[in-house]
């Protein structure tokens, strides 16, 4: 199973390496949103410092929608989805492989964006271990949920508009928990960031389990 997961993840990452969508389109889009947030708050440094965790994660979720679109589009054309089904690779392996590739891309964008908010918002990090752990937990949840809902929509013609409507409300717990955990890590709020990080890992585990259990049915139906 591990070999199948690595095969699928490697396929998607090789496609991304050639197209450079994450670096050339998704990351600049995320940085542009961060800059626009700064303009909207009139470059108020105290306000930007206070709201950095929330602005950061709103941006990540919006950028993740683009990454999910790309992940779905890879299998949408020229019978690629049917070809995957005919290979005999287990649907659970396909889900885990595509989720792993998507998580890697979102994590890359998240790291680039973290550097951007440190530069533009003068954000400081009080607890680096908490910040990194919560970042990984949140990206795991976003990647798993995005892969699941991408498979749910599959070849639907309106997936470009329907996907954000379905996915973003589902990711509201990630937004809340990750914002609280980042707030603690950056010293902007007094809360238990590790408790919120545990919630993020629980969310990720839930959607990974749902994806493994249902991906085969979703692929066949779509």
PAKOL-59680 format. One record per residue: x, y negated, z negated of N, C-alpha, C in turn; residue in one letter. Coordinates in nm, 4 decimals. Last residue first. Layout:
N
((X, Y, Z), (X, Y, Z), (X, Y, Z), 'A')
...
This chain:
222
((-1.8374, -0.9250, 0.9869), (-1.8054, -1.0456, 1.0654), (-1.7195, -1.0137, 1.1863), 'X')
((-1.8662, -0.6785, 0.8734), (-1.9878, -0.7560, 0.8983), (-1.9605, -0.8736, 0.9895), 'X')
((-1.6011, -0.5976, 0.8431), (-1.6889, -0.5229, 0.9335), (-1.8133, -0.6029, 0.9698), 'X')
((-1.5083, -0.7840, 0.6547), (-1.4457, -0.7762, 0.7869), (-1.5366, -0.7054, 0.8855), 'X')
((-1.6738, -0.7263, 0.4346), (-1.6788, -0.8587, 0.4973), (-1.6184, -0.8555, 0.6372), 'X')
((-1.5963, -0.4640, 0.3693), (-1.7336, -0.4911, 0.4127), (-1.7425, -0.6233, 0.4866), 'X')
((-1.3273, -0.5162, 0.2926), (-1.3600, -0.4247, 0.4021), (-1.4989, -0.4498, 0.4581), 'X')
((-1.3463, -0.6877, 0.0710), (-1.2885, -0.7358, 0.1982), (-1.3237, -0.6450, 0.3150), 'X')
((-1.4370, -0.6149, -0.1811), (-1.5356, -0.6499, -0.0783), (-1.4776, -0.6826, 0.0586), 'X')
((-1.2292, -0.5515, -0.3587), (-1.3490, -0.4678, -0.3553), (-1.4356, -0.4927, -0.2329), 'X')
((-1.0409, -0.7524, -0.3215), (-1.0031, -0.6123, -0.2982), (-1.1269, -0.5255, -0.2802), 'X')
((-1.1963, -0.9757, -0.3983), (-1.1450, -0.9625, -0.2624), (-1.1076, -0.8199, -0.2286), 'X')
((-1.2442, -0.9262, -0.6689), (-1.3564, -0.9357, -0.5754), (-1.3102, -0.9171, -0.4315), 'X')
((-0.9771, -0.9362, -0.7644), (-1.0560, -0.8131, -0.7766), (-1.1738, -0.8135, -0.6794), 'X')
((-0.9167, -1.2019, -0.7062), (-0.8361, -1.0954, -0.6469), (-0.9126, -0.9636, -0.6514), 'X')
((-1.1043, -1.3286, -0.8639), (-1.1184, -1.3368, -0.7186), (-1.0281, -1.2377, -0.6464), 'X')
((-1.0130, -1.2568, -1.1243), (-1.1503, -1.2296, -1.0811), (-1.1604, -1.2279, -0.9299), 'X')
((-0.7536, -1.3576, -1.1303), (-0.7746, -1.2130, -1.1406), (-0.9139, -1.1742, -1.0914), 'X')
((-0.8077, -1.6344, -1.1192), (-0.7324, -1.5690, -1.0122), (-0.7559, -1.4190, -1.0127), 'X')
((-0.9432, -1.6685, -1.3628), (-1.0102, -1.7008, -1.2364), (-0.9413, -1.6296, -1.1207), 'X')
((-0.7359, -1.6011, -1.5375), (-0.8594, -1.5213, -1.5362), (-0.9362, -1.5438, -1.4068), 'X')
((-0.5537, -1.8045, -1.4870), (-0.5159, -1.6671, -1.4553), (-0.6385, -1.5761, -1.4502), 'X')
((-0.7085, -2.0193, -1.5854), (-0.6678, -2.0155, -1.4444), (-0.6281, -1.8743, -1.4031), 'X')
((-0.7236, -1.9565, -1.8555), (-0.8464, -1.9587, -1.7764), (-0.8143, -1.9522, -1.6271), 'X')
((-0.4562, -1.9933, -1.9214), (-0.5147, -1.8587, -1.9330), (-0.6437, -1.8492, -1.8528), 'X')
((-0.4458, -2.2691, -1.8915), (-0.3698, -2.1845, -1.7992), (-0.4197, -2.0402, -1.8040), 'X')
((-0.5960, -2.3496, -2.1073), (-0.6488, -2.3761, -1.9734), (-0.5748, -2.2921, -1.8691), 'X')
((-0.4177, -2.2707, -2.3065), (-0.5521, -2.2120, -2.3031), (-0.6143, -2.2317, -2.1650), 'X')
((-0.2011, -2.4351, -2.2516), (-0.1863, -2.2907, -2.2334), (-0.3212, -2.2200, -2.2315), 'X')
((-0.2853, -2.6935, -2.3181), (-0.2654, -2.6585, -2.1782), (-0.2538, -2.5099, -2.1535), 'X')
((-0.4865, -2.8265, -2.5258), (-0.4086, -2.7031, -2.5253), (-0.3946, -2.6552, -2.3812), 'X')
((-0.4394, -3.1861, -2.5304), (-0.5200, -3.0650, -2.5149), (-0.4278, -2.9442, -2.5163), 'X')
((-0.4228, -3.5040, -2.4823), (-0.3941, -3.4148, -2.5948), (-0.4877, -3.2952, -2.5868), 'X')
((-0.2799, -3.6241, -2.1766), (-0.3952, -3.5905, -2.2593), (-0.3501, -3.4986, -2.3723), 'X')
((-0.0316, -3.6731, -2.0678), (-0.1345, -3.7754, -2.0488), (-0.2602, -3.7491, -2.1298), 'X')
((0.1872, -3.4989, -2.0558), (0.1713, -3.5845, -2.1725), (0.0668, -3.6928, -2.1584), 'X')
((0.2171, -3.3141, -1.8626), (0.2677, -3.4478, -1.8323), (0.2484, -3.5464, -1.9469), 'X')
((0.0960, -3.0922, -1.9763), (0.2356, -3.0817, -1.9346), (0.2978, -3.2183, -1.9077), 'X')
((-0.1651, -3.1921, -2.0114), (-0.0839, -3.1562, -2.1281), (0.0638, -3.1525, -2.0912), 'X')
((-0.2354, -3.2245, -1.7432), (-0.2402, -3.3379, -1.8341), (-0.1576, -3.3136, -1.9590), 'X')
((-0.2173, -2.9645, -1.6513), (-0.1186, -3.0612, -1.6042), (-0.1163, -3.1848, -1.6941), 'X')
((-0.4428, -2.8634, -1.7848), (-0.3105, -2.8068, -1.8106), (-0.2002, -2.9025, -1.7670), 'X')
((-0.6465, -3.0237, -1.6740), (-0.6220, -3.0258, -1.8184), (-0.4816, -2.9724, -1.8504), 'X')
((-0.6228, -2.9513, -1.4023), (-0.6069, -3.0909, -1.4425), (-0.5763, -3.1017, -1.5912), 'X')
((-0.6812, -2.6787, -1.4153), (-0.5476, -2.7211, -1.3738), (-0.5217, -2.8662, -1.4116), 'X')
((-0.9522, -2.6881, -1.4983), (-0.8504, -2.6242, -1.5815), (-0.7100, -2.6702, -1.5450), 'X')
((-1.0775, -2.8340, -1.2837), (-1.0889, -2.8755, -1.4240), (-0.9744, -2.8199, -1.5077), 'X')
((-1.0028, -2.6883, -1.0530), (-0.9772, -2.8320, -1.0634), (-0.9774, -2.8768, -1.2090), 'X')
((-1.1049, -2.4360, -1.1156), (-0.9610, -2.4537, -1.0973), (-0.9238, -2.6002, -1.1127), 'X')
((-1.3817, -2.4888, -1.1214), (-1.3117, -2.4474, -1.2441), (-1.1606, -2.4609, -1.2344), 'X')
((-1.4177, -2.5607, -0.8410), (-1.4327, -2.6609, -0.9474), (-1.3675, -2.6160, -1.0784), 'X')
((-1.4186, -2.3763, -0.6415), (-1.2886, -2.4113, -0.6972), (-1.2970, -2.5189, -0.8051), 'X')
((-1.6806, -2.3721, -0.5607), (-1.6284, -2.2538, -0.6291), (-1.4969, -2.2856, -0.6994), 'X')
((-1.6975, -2.6179, -0.4234), (-1.7682, -2.5997, -0.5515), (-1.7176, -2.4793, -0.6307), 'X')
((-1.5208, -2.5501, -0.1992), (-1.4847, -2.6519, -0.2974), (-1.5651, -2.6420, -0.4276), 'X')
((-1.6492, -2.3465, -0.0412), (-1.5281, -2.3202, -0.1183), (-1.5034, -2.4227, -0.2281), 'X')
((-1.8803, -2.4407, 0.0906), (-1.8863, -2.3212, 0.0070), (-1.7681, -2.3118, -0.0895), 'X')
((-1.7906, -2.6704, 0.2181), (-1.9136, -2.6773, 0.1388), (-1.9240, -2.5583, 0.0445), 'X')
((-1.5645, -2.5824, 0.3634), (-1.5484, -2.6748, 0.2495), (-1.6702, -2.6799, 0.1595), 'X')
((-1.7072, -2.3988, 0.5478), (-1.6065, -2.3542, 0.4511), (-1.5856, -2.4532, 0.3364), 'X')
((-1.8705, -2.5413, 0.7228), (-1.9324, -2.4647, 0.6147), (-1.8308, -2.4281, 0.5073), 'X')
((-1.7040, -2.6570, 0.9126), (-1.7842, -2.7443, 0.8263), (-1.8427, -2.6700, 0.7075), 'X')
((-1.5719, -2.4384, 1.0224), (-1.4944, -2.5586, 0.9908), (-1.5707, -2.6523, 0.8976), 'X')
((-1.7658, -2.2483, 1.0818), (-1.6868, -2.2293, 0.9598), (-1.6072, -2.3542, 0.9226), 'X')
((-1.9489, -2.2247, 1.2865), (-1.9535, -2.3469, 1.2056), (-1.8648, -2.3385, 1.0820), 'X')
((-1.9182, -1.9722, 1.3926), (-1.8771, -2.0878, 1.4717), (-1.8683, -2.2157, 1.3884), 'X')
((-1.7761, -1.7017, 1.2201), (-1.8853, -1.7983, 1.2281), (-1.8390, -1.9251, 1.3003), 'X')
((-1.5957, -1.4972, 1.1809), (-1.6049, -1.5542, 1.3146), (-1.7198, -1.6535, 1.3291), 'X')
((-1.5631, -1.5538, 0.8438), (-1.5126, -1.4786, 0.9576), (-1.5204, -1.5548, 1.0878), 'X')
((-1.6821, -1.5999, 0.5993), (-1.7294, -1.6754, 0.7154), (-1.6829, -1.6115, 0.8452), 'X')
((-1.5457, -1.4122, 0.4433), (-1.6921, -1.4174, 0.4399), (-1.7471, -1.4899, 0.5617), 'X')
((-1.2801, -1.4752, 0.4819), (-1.3302, -1.3490, 0.5366), (-1.4822, -1.3477, 0.5406), 'X')
((-1.2820, -1.7180, 0.3403), (-1.2459, -1.7169, 0.4816), (-1.2940, -1.5902, 0.5494), 'X')
((-1.3393, -1.6282, 0.0876), (-1.4426, -1.7042, 0.1581), (-1.4100, -1.7197, 0.3064), 'X')
((-1.0943, -1.4918, 0.0365), (-1.2235, -1.4242, 0.0270), (-1.3306, -1.4980, 0.1056), 'X')
((-0.9010, -1.6915, 0.0647), (-0.8975, -1.5734, 0.1516), (-1.0312, -1.5015, 0.1524), 'X')
((-0.9822, -1.8665, -0.1421), (-0.9816, -1.9106, -0.0027), (-0.9802, -1.7944, 0.0945), 'X')
((-0.9423, -1.7070, -0.3696), (-1.0774, -1.7516, -0.3349), (-1.0848, -1.7959, -0.1893), 'X')
((-0.6599, -1.6762, -0.3514), (-0.7488, -1.5598, -0.3526), (-0.8904, -1.5985, -0.3124), 'X')
((-0.5681, -1.9456, -0.3568), (-0.5374, -1.8579, -0.2440), (-0.6299, -1.7375, -0.2365), 'X')
((-0.6670, -2.0349, -0.6043), (-0.7080, -2.1019, -0.4801), (-0.6841, -2.0113, -0.3602), 'X')
((-0.5341, -1.8580, -0.7813), (-0.6796, -1.8619, -0.7732), (-0.7291, -1.9238, -0.6449), 'X')
((-0.2636, -1.9236, -0.7282), (-0.3118, -1.7858, -0.7121), (-0.4638, -1.7834, -0.6960), 'X')
((-0.2656, -2.1911, -0.8052), (-0.2466, -2.1593, -0.6630), (-0.2889, -2.0150, -0.6343), 'X')
((-0.2952, -2.1622, -1.0839), (-0.3977, -2.2304, -1.0051), (-0.3870, -2.1958, -0.8571), 'X')
((-0.0576, -2.0274, -1.1539), (-0.1882, -1.9671, -1.1825), (-0.2973, -2.0300, -1.0965), 'X')
((0.1377, -2.2144, -1.0732), (0.1328, -2.0818, -1.0108), (-0.0042, -2.0175, -1.0317), 'X')
((0.0699, -2.4259, -1.2479), (0.0705, -2.4455, -1.1027), (0.0586, -2.3119, -1.0308), 'X')
((0.1116, -2.3139, -1.4969), (-0.0248, -2.3514, -1.4586), (-0.0352, -2.3739, -1.3085), 'X')
((0.3927, -2.2813, -1.4810), (0.3042, -2.1663, -1.5022), (0.1615, -2.1974, -1.4595), 'X')
((0.4852, -2.5448, -1.4486), (0.5122, -2.4445, -1.3446), (0.4166, -2.3265, -1.3577), 'X')
((0.3900, -2.6634, -1.6887), (0.3528, -2.7170, -1.5575), (0.3712, -2.6119, -1.4480), 'X')
((0.5109, -2.5126, -1.8890), (0.3657, -2.5152, -1.8776), (0.3232, -2.5622, -1.7402), 'X')
((0.7789, -2.5772, -1.8343), (0.7345, -2.4381, -1.8293), (0.5834, -2.4309, -1.8133), 'X')
((0.7953, -2.8564, -1.8730), (0.8151, -2.7996, -1.7401), (0.7650, -2.6564, -1.7279), 'X')
((0.6548, -3.0910, -2.0341), (0.6648, -2.9466, -2.0551), (0.6727, -2.8779, -1.9187), 'X')
((0.6662, -3.3519, -1.9402), (0.7065, -3.3251, -2.0783), (0.7295, -3.1766, -2.1042), 'X')
((0.7333, -3.5393, -1.6681), (0.7010, -3.4017, -1.7068), (0.7556, -3.3773, -1.8467), 'X')
((0.5848, -3.8323, -1.5235), (0.6892, -3.7661, -1.6005), (0.6398, -3.6273, -1.6421), 'X')
((0.5344, -4.0256, -1.2285), (0.4859, -3.9254, -1.3246), (0.6042, -3.8621, -1.3969), 'X')
((0.5331, -4.2353, -1.0458), (0.6244, -4.2400, -1.1596), (0.5799, -4.1435, -1.2699), 'X')
((0.3941, -4.2157, -0.8158), (0.3166, -4.2463, -0.9366), (0.4027, -4.2571, -1.0621), 'X')
((0.5893, -4.1587, -0.6228), (0.4948, -4.2679, -0.6008), (0.4219, -4.3104, -0.7277), 'X')
((0.7488, -3.9473, -0.7384), (0.8085, -4.0665, -0.6773), (0.7109, -4.1834, -0.6744), 'X')
((0.5636, -3.7648, -0.8331), (0.6697, -3.8101, -0.9233), (0.7314, -3.9397, -0.8702), 'X')
((0.4157, -3.7202, -0.6051), (0.3511, -3.7912, -0.7157), (0.4540, -3.8385, -0.8181), 'X')
((0.6121, -3.5859, -0.4458), (0.5537, -3.7125, -0.4019), (0.4902, -3.7891, -0.5172), 'X')
((0.6641, -3.3518, -0.5867), (0.7710, -3.4495, -0.5693), (0.7180, -3.5857, -0.5303), 'X')
((0.4123, -3.2388, -0.5494), (0.4572, -3.2713, -0.6843), (0.5721, -3.3715, -0.6800), 'X')
((0.4129, -3.1911, -0.2743), (0.3242, -3.2946, -0.3281), (0.3633, -3.3339, -0.4701), 'X')
((0.5946, -2.9796, -0.2608), (0.6225, -3.1051, -0.1899), (0.5398, -3.2188, -0.2485), 'X')
((0.4500, -2.7925, -0.4124), (0.5823, -2.8364, -0.4574), (0.6195, -2.9691, -0.3912), 'X')
((0.2205, -2.7594, -0.2550), (0.2083, -2.8073, -0.3927), (0.3418, -2.8597, -0.4454), 'X')
((0.3217, -2.6505, -0.0189), (0.2610, -2.7838, -0.0149), (0.2535, -2.8432, -0.1557), 'X')
((0.4047, -2.4027, -0.1271), (0.5005, -2.4919, -0.0621), (0.4478, -2.6350, -0.0592), 'X')
((0.1595, -2.3012, -0.2099), (0.2632, -2.3286, -0.3097), (0.3695, -2.4218, -0.2527), 'X')
((0.0333, -2.2609, 0.0317), (-0.0207, -2.3612, -0.0599), (0.0823, -2.3994, -0.1647), 'X')
((0.2000, -2.0558, 0.1333), (0.1883, -2.1827, 0.2040), (0.1360, -2.2933, 0.1124), 'X')
((0.1632, -1.8518, -0.0564), (0.2979, -1.9040, -0.0310), (0.2922, -2.0399, 0.0381), 'X')
((-0.1113, -1.8072, -0.0280), (-0.0591, -1.8584, -0.1555), (0.0795, -1.9179, -0.1353), 'X')
((-0.1153, -1.6973, 0.2287), (-0.1827, -1.8246, 0.2030), (-0.1306, -1.8882, 0.0744), 'X')
((0.0245, -1.4584, 0.1836), (0.0763, -1.5564, 0.2796), (0.0148, -1.6941, 0.2551), 'X')
((-0.1476, -1.3372, -0.0041), (-0.0081, -1.3667, -0.0397), (0.0519, -1.4712, 0.0537), 'X')
((-0.3825, -1.3078, 0.1465), (-0.3831, -1.3941, 0.0284), (-0.2406, -1.4325, -0.0108), 'X')
((-0.2944, -1.1246, 0.3353), (-0.3335, -1.2581, 0.3801), (-0.3368, -1.3552, 0.2625), 'X')
((-0.2420, -0.9076, 0.1585), (-0.1384, -0.9626, 0.2452), (-0.1704, -1.1032, 0.2914), 'X')
((-0.4892, -0.8605, 0.0381), (-0.3755, -0.8983, -0.0449), (-0.2636, -0.9600, 0.0388), 'X')
((-0.6455, -0.7922, 0.2686), (-0.6806, -0.9046, 0.1816), (-0.5595, -0.9530, 0.1024), 'X')
((-0.5082, -0.5681, 0.3607), (-0.5220, -0.6855, 0.4475), (-0.5540, -0.8088, 0.3632), 'X')
((-0.5441, -0.3988, 0.1459), (-0.4082, -0.4420, 0.1794), (-0.4108, -0.5654, 0.2686), 'X')
((-0.8177, -0.3598, 0.1626), (-0.7627, -0.4226, 0.0423), (-0.6203, -0.4718, 0.0670), 'X')
((-0.8406, -0.2244, 0.4087), (-0.8898, -0.3621, 0.3940), (-0.8360, -0.4325, 0.2713), 'X')
((-0.5544, -0.0411, 0.5166), (-0.6647, -0.0555, 0.4218), (-0.7088, -0.2011, 0.4104), 'X')
((-0.4961, 0.0115, 0.8591), (-0.4499, -0.0498, 0.7342), (-0.5697, -0.0717, 0.6427), 'X')
((-0.5851, 0.0962, 1.0992), (-0.5913, 0.1916, 0.9894), (-0.5377, 0.1372, 0.8584), 'X')
((-0.6074, -0.0635, 1.3185), (-0.4729, -0.0183, 1.2815), (-0.4750, 0.0886, 1.1727), 'X')
((-0.8611, -0.1574, 1.3513), (-0.8247, -0.0359, 1.4236), (-0.6852, 0.0159, 1.3871), 'X')
((-0.8636, -0.3949, 1.2079), (-0.9464, -0.2840, 1.1606), (-0.9047, -0.1520, 1.2254), 'X')
((-0.6960, -0.5487, 1.3704), (-0.6545, -0.5149, 1.2349), (-0.7329, -0.3952, 1.1809), 'X')
((-0.8580, -0.5729, 1.5966), (-0.7308, -0.5020, 1.6052), (-0.6790, -0.4611, 1.4685), 'X')
((-1.0600, -0.7318, 1.5034), (-1.0914, -0.5940, 1.5394), (-0.9642, -0.5100, 1.5479), 'X')
((-0.9084, -0.9665, 1.4737), (-0.9744, -0.9051, 1.3577), (-1.0067, -0.7586, 1.3852), 'X')
((-0.8295, -1.0243, 1.7351), (-0.7276, -0.9924, 1.6334), (-0.7896, -0.9239, 1.5125), 'X')
((-0.9710, -1.0944, 1.9654), (-0.9944, -0.9649, 1.9034), (-0.8955, -0.9259, 1.7963), 'X')
((-0.9086, -1.3601, 2.0302), (-0.8545, -1.2497, 2.1099), (-0.8643, -1.1139, 2.0403), 'X')
((-0.9249, -1.5253, 1.7063), (-0.9221, -1.5197, 1.8517), (-0.8686, -1.3894, 1.9077), 'X')
((-0.9112, -1.5090, 1.4290), (-1.0397, -1.5357, 1.4928), (-1.0390, -1.5117, 1.6433), 'X')
((-0.6848, -1.4898, 1.2774), (-0.7532, -1.3635, 1.3095), (-0.8787, -1.3839, 1.3939), 'X')
((-0.6081, -1.7545, 1.2536), (-0.5086, -1.6574, 1.3015), (-0.5758, -1.5284, 1.3461), 'X')
((-0.8196, -1.8798, 1.1315), (-0.8051, -1.8962, 1.2760), (-0.7062, -1.7965, 1.3347), 'X')
((-0.7749, -1.8277, 0.8611), (-0.8877, -1.7634, 0.9277), (-0.8695, -1.7670, 1.0795), 'X')
((-0.5521, -1.9906, 0.8168), (-0.5436, -1.8480, 0.7889), (-0.6546, -1.7709, 0.8589), 'X')
((-0.6591, -2.2428, 0.8768), (-0.5518, -2.1875, 0.9592), (-0.5407, -2.0363, 0.9409), 'X')
((-0.8436, -2.2713, 0.6691), (-0.8881, -2.2747, 0.8084), (-0.7849, -2.2093, 0.8989), 'X')
((-0.6630, -2.2744, 0.4553), (-0.7557, -2.1614, 0.4698), (-0.8093, -2.1554, 0.6120), 'X')
((-0.5377, -2.5206, 0.4982), (-0.4581, -2.3978, 0.5031), (-0.5466, -2.2753, 0.5204), 'X')
((-0.7543, -2.6930, 0.4614), (-0.6878, -2.6876, 0.5917), (-0.6072, -2.5585, 0.6056), 'X')
((-0.8031, -2.6427, 0.1922), (-0.9084, -2.6132, 0.2895), (-0.8480, -2.6036, 0.4294), 'X')
((-0.5763, -2.7446, 0.0713), (-0.5928, -2.5989, 0.0774), (-0.7012, -2.5590, 0.1763), 'X')
((-0.6186, -3.0162, 0.0700), (-0.5175, -2.9623, 0.1613), (-0.5327, -2.8111, 0.1769), 'X')
((-0.8129, -3.0230, -0.1316), (-0.8462, -3.0688, 0.0036), (-0.7465, -3.0142, 0.1053), 'X')
((-0.6625, -2.9262, -0.3480), (-0.7810, -2.8526, -0.3025), (-0.8210, -2.8947, -0.1618), 'X')
((-0.4616, -3.1237, -0.3700), (-0.4256, -2.9848, -0.3407), (-0.5459, -2.9078, -0.2873), 'X')
((-0.6179, -3.3484, -0.4397), (-0.5433, -3.3454, -0.3134), (-0.5066, -3.2034, -0.2739), 'X')
((-0.7069, -3.2707, -0.6901), (-0.8051, -3.2987, -0.5847), (-0.7373, -3.2914, -0.4484), 'X')
((-0.4587, -3.2569, -0.8188), (-0.5319, -3.1333, -0.7899), (-0.6470, -3.1541, -0.6928), 'X')
((-0.3754, -3.5286, -0.8265), (-0.2896, -3.4244, -0.7677), (-0.3732, -3.3032, -0.7288), 'X')
((-0.5778, -3.6523, -0.9664), (-0.5552, -3.6895, -0.8270), (-0.4726, -3.5839, -0.7556), 'X')
((-0.5408, -3.5261, -1.2196), (-0.6646, -3.5106, -1.1447), (-0.6480, -3.5426, -0.9976), 'X')
((-0.2719, -3.6093, -1.2899), (-0.3111, -3.4677, -1.2804), (-0.4373, -3.4451, -1.1973), 'X')
((-0.2880, -3.9064, -1.2724), (-0.2050, -3.8249, -1.1828), (-0.2483, -3.6787, -1.1765), 'X')
((-0.4159, -4.0800, -1.4401), (-0.4993, -3.9980, -1.3525), (-0.4190, -3.9089, -1.2578), 'X')
((-0.2077, -4.2075, -1.5777), (-0.3143, -4.1391, -1.6514), (-0.3884, -4.0402, -1.5638), 'X')
((-0.0563, -4.3185, -1.3705), (0.0049, -4.2228, -1.4617), (-0.1004, -4.1410, -1.5351), 'X')
((-0.2455, -4.4934, -1.2610), (-0.1931, -4.3834, -1.1803), (-0.1298, -4.2757, -1.2687), 'X')
((-0.2779, -4.6719, -1.4746), (-0.3914, -4.5912, -1.4290), (-0.3437, -4.4714, -1.3478), 'X')
((-0.0183, -4.7858, -1.4925), (-0.0745, -4.7098, -1.6055), (-0.1912, -4.6202, -1.5637), 'X')
((0.0017, -4.9002, -1.2203), (0.0902, -4.7953, -1.2682), (0.0342, -4.7190, -1.3888), 'X')
((-0.2022, -4.9636, -0.9694), (-0.2004, -4.9858, -1.1142), (-0.1217, -4.8722, -1.1797), 'X')
((-0.2463, -4.9804, -0.6974), (-0.1104, -4.9574, -0.7463), (-0.0956, -4.9884, -0.8944), 'X')
((-0.5190, -4.9797, -0.6601), (-0.4496, -5.1082, -0.6573), (-0.3087, -5.0981, -0.7168), 'X')
((-0.6431, -4.7455, -0.6233), (-0.6283, -4.7892, -0.7626), (-0.5431, -4.9144, -0.7743), 'X')
((-0.6149, -4.7246, -0.3491), (-0.7498, -4.7377, -0.4047), (-0.7464, -4.7864, -0.5495), 'X')
((-0.3398, -4.6849, -0.3220), (-0.4000, -4.8093, -0.2735), (-0.5369, -4.8329, -0.3377), 'X')
((-0.3269, -4.4268, -0.4349), (-0.2527, -4.5372, -0.4941), (-0.3068, -4.6717, -0.4511), 'X')
((-0.4798, -4.2844, -0.2530), (-0.5264, -4.2960, -0.3917), (-0.4560, -4.4113, -0.4623), 'X')
((-0.3042, -4.3028, -0.0361), (-0.4326, -4.3732, -0.0310), (-0.4949, -4.3868, -0.1692), 'X')
((-0.0988, -4.1342, -0.1243), (-0.0711, -4.2762, -0.1002), (-0.2002, -4.3573, -0.0986), 'X')
((-0.2387, -3.8919, -0.1325), (-0.1786, -3.9455, -0.2547), (-0.1509, -4.0960, -0.2395), 'X')
((-0.2987, -3.8625, 0.1394), (-0.4074, -3.8781, 0.0432), (-0.3546, -3.9386, -0.0868), 'X')
((-0.0388, -3.8278, 0.2413), (-0.1169, -3.9444, 0.2815), (-0.2322, -3.9693, 0.1849), 'X')
((0.0251, -3.5803, 0.1322), (0.1006, -3.6981, 0.0894), (0.0250, -3.8257, 0.1248), 'X')
((-0.1567, -3.4178, 0.2748), (-0.1652, -3.4276, 0.1292), (-0.0930, -3.5522, 0.0779), 'X')
((-0.0638, -3.4534, 0.5381), (-0.2016, -3.4891, 0.5041), (-0.2158, -3.5088, 0.3539), 'X')
((0.1965, -3.3443, 0.5179), (0.1786, -3.4876, 0.5418), (0.0374, -3.5367, 0.5104), 'X')
((0.1116, -3.0666, 0.4635), (0.1882, -3.1458, 0.3660), (0.1787, -3.2957, 0.3926), 'X')
((-0.0280, -3.0002, 0.7057), (-0.0949, -2.9947, 0.5753), (-0.0214, -3.0811, 0.4729), 'X')
((0.1661, -3.0554, 0.9187), (0.0307, -3.1099, 0.9167), (-0.0295, -3.1140, 0.7766), 'X')
((0.4216, -2.9527, 0.8870), (0.4029, -3.0628, 0.9813), (0.2639, -3.1258, 0.9767), 'X')
((0.4042, -2.7454, 0.6974), (0.5002, -2.8544, 0.6792), (0.4686, -2.9750, 0.7653), 'X')
((0.1915, -2.5847, 0.7942), (0.1948, -2.6286, 0.6544), (0.2854, -2.7493, 0.6359), 'X')
((0.2589, -2.5344, 1.0637), (0.1381, -2.6103, 1.0310), (0.1453, -2.6663, 0.8896), 'X')
((0.4643, -2.4062, 1.2029), (0.4983, -2.5082, 1.1032), (0.3781, -2.5964, 1.0680), 'X')
((0.4683, -2.2044, 1.3943), (0.3796, -2.3189, 1.4159), (0.4115, -2.4361, 1.3236), 'X')
((0.6598, -2.0239, 1.2977), (0.6685, -2.0715, 1.4359), (0.5855, -2.1976, 1.4584), 'X')
((0.5776, -1.9831, 1.0377), (0.7145, -2.0294, 1.0619), (0.7284, -2.0860, 1.2022), 'X')
((0.3217, -1.8790, 1.0768), (0.3370, -2.0116, 1.0163), (0.4761, -2.0682, 1.0424), 'X')
((0.3918, -1.6306, 1.1820), (0.3110, -1.7223, 1.2627), (0.3245, -1.8643, 1.2101), 'X')
((0.5249, -1.5306, 0.9604), (0.6000, -1.5512, 1.0846), (0.5248, -1.6461, 1.1780), 'X')
((0.3125, -1.5153, 0.7817), (0.4211, -1.6100, 0.7532), (0.5086, -1.6330, 0.8765), 'X')
((0.1546, -1.3148, 0.8962), (0.1011, -1.4504, 0.8824), (0.2114, -1.5528, 0.8590), 'X')
((0.3401, -1.0965, 0.8824), (0.2814, -1.1395, 1.0099), (0.2334, -1.2842, 1.0015), 'X')
((0.3869, -1.0755, 0.6069), (0.4959, -1.1123, 0.6967), (0.4453, -1.1608, 0.8310), 'X')
((0.1353, -0.9893, 0.5209), (0.1880, -1.1187, 0.4756), (0.2996, -1.1669, 0.5678), 'X')
((0.1265, -0.7390, 0.6498), (0.0268, -0.8418, 0.6811), (0.0772, -0.9801, 0.6408), 'X')
((0.3518, -0.6143, 0.5300), (0.3385, -0.6219, 0.6753), (0.2424, -0.7340, 0.7145), 'X')
((0.2968, -0.6215, 0.2583), (0.4119, -0.6975, 0.3083), (0.4050, -0.7145, 0.4603), 'X')
((0.0770, -0.4459, 0.2585), (0.0611, -0.5848, 0.2130), (0.1738, -0.6713, 0.2681), 'X')
((0.2002, -0.2079, 0.3434), (0.0945, -0.2688, 0.4241), (0.0746, -0.4160, 0.3878), 'X')
((0.3759, -0.1631, 0.1311), (0.4307, -0.1821, 0.2655), (0.3272, -0.2480, 0.3565), 'X')
((0.1950, -0.1229, -0.0750), (0.2838, -0.2387, -0.0804), (0.3416, -0.2688, 0.0575), 'X')
((0.0829, 0.1207, 0.0000), (0.0000, 0.0000, 0.0000), (0.0864, -0.1259, 0.0000), 'X')
